[in-house]
Amino acid sequence: MRITIDVDDDRLGKALKRLHIPKGKEDEVKKALAALSTDLYFEWLLNEQRFDSISQVTEHWVAKTEEILFPNDPPNPTKLYDRYSLPLPRARYLARMLMARSAARWRKGARLELLAKFKAIESDARAAEKTDHLDQNFDCILTKPVYDEFQVLYEIARTGPPQPRPLTPPKVISSFLQEVTIRVNGQVILGIIELIDRLKDAP
């Protein structure tokens, strides 16, 4: 059943501004926000969702909003803090919860982002390999989810079948909020790229 709902333009504008919706996506998000608001109201009215505390309500509403309006954004405590005016410790907790709830999907996305980062360096890493500069290192800035996936893949590569190249342990240069800067050897970059390709083709 299709129902037309009139929403105050001023309130909608404030909501879009609070959520930092980029230009060009306003109309799409307005429709999604109206549908989400209706859904949350009916959840309450029909007793589909009941909570024991305001914290549980906040957790549920933030989770639904993130899943509907920002399906391709990895959970980020800084963004949650800014979008919903949450205390930073609470925002960090919610980011961890959202990550755990959709771990498989975010791991896939993190792996693709890591591959893109390393592919951007691949030609330089292979050039260093051809000239026997096997100690050539590269600095990479990774988001926390991508860094976590990198650690998993590095451990798989390190403990798996013998590698044709040395896998020197990476070094963390700096870490701030959701970003980690690592210094990683070119041989490790090539090894991880090849590992991701093998895992992609695995049954």
ABEGO torsion letter per residue (X at the ends): XBBBBBBBAAAAAAAAAAAGBBBGAAAAAAAAAAAAAAAAAAAAAAGABBBABAAAAAAAAAAAAAAAABAABBBBAAAAAAAAGBBAAAAAAAAAAAAAAAAAAAAAAAAAAAAAAAAAAAAAAAAAAAAGBAABBBBBBBBAAAAAAAAAAAAAAAABBBBABBBBBBBBABBBEABBBBBBBAAAAAAAAAAAAAAAABX
